[in-house]
Amino acid sequence: MPSKPPSKAKLRQVLEAELARLRGALEAADGLRDKVNLTEEEEALFAQIKAQAERLEREVKEAMADH
């Protein structure tokens, strides 16, 4: 008997869980960043990664809201 394909609700649940993990990792990194001496290049890279993650989170939430 073929298995039932995952539902949209399950996909949403997985995406929300992964976004929460990403958000938690960024918050943890942000807290540690204040305790370490980063070079300007490292600070810029961190800011770039954080901005990309925030953009990804917004895009995923918008896509989920559209459907």
N, C-alpha and C positions, 0 to 999 in steps of 0.2 A: 504494500500500500504506500503510495507516494506521500511524502510529508507535506504538510500545509506550508505554503510560503509565509515568511514573517509578515506581520501586519504593519501598517503605517504607524500605529501606536507604538509597536515595539521599536521601530526605527527611531521614532521621536524620543523614546525613553533612552535608547543607546546614545543618541546624539546629545541629549541633555546631560547624561552622565559624563560623557567625554568632555563636554564644554565645562562642566563643573570641575573636572580634574585639571583641565588646562588653566582655568581661572585660579584654582588653588596653587598650582605650580608657579604661576606668575606672581601671585601674592607672596609666596614663600621666597621666591627669588628676589622680589622687590625688597623684602625685609632683610635678606642677607646682603643685598647690594649696598645698603646703607652702612654695613659693618666692614666692608672690604674697600680697599683703595683700587678702583678701576681706572684704567687709562681712559683718555677721551675716546679712543677708538672702541674700547670695550663698552663704555657708556652709550655710545652711538649705536652699537650693535644691539645692546639690550633694549634701547628705546625702539629700534626698528622691529625687533622680535615682538615686543609688547604691543606695538601699534598693529602689526600684522595679525596677532592673536585676537586683539579687540575687534578688528575689522572682520575676521573670520567668524567670531561669535555673533556679531551683528548680522552678517549675511545669512548665517544658518538660522538665526531666530526669525529673520524676515522671510526666508524661504519656508520655514515651518508654519509661519502665520498665514502665508498665502495659500496653503493647502490644507 
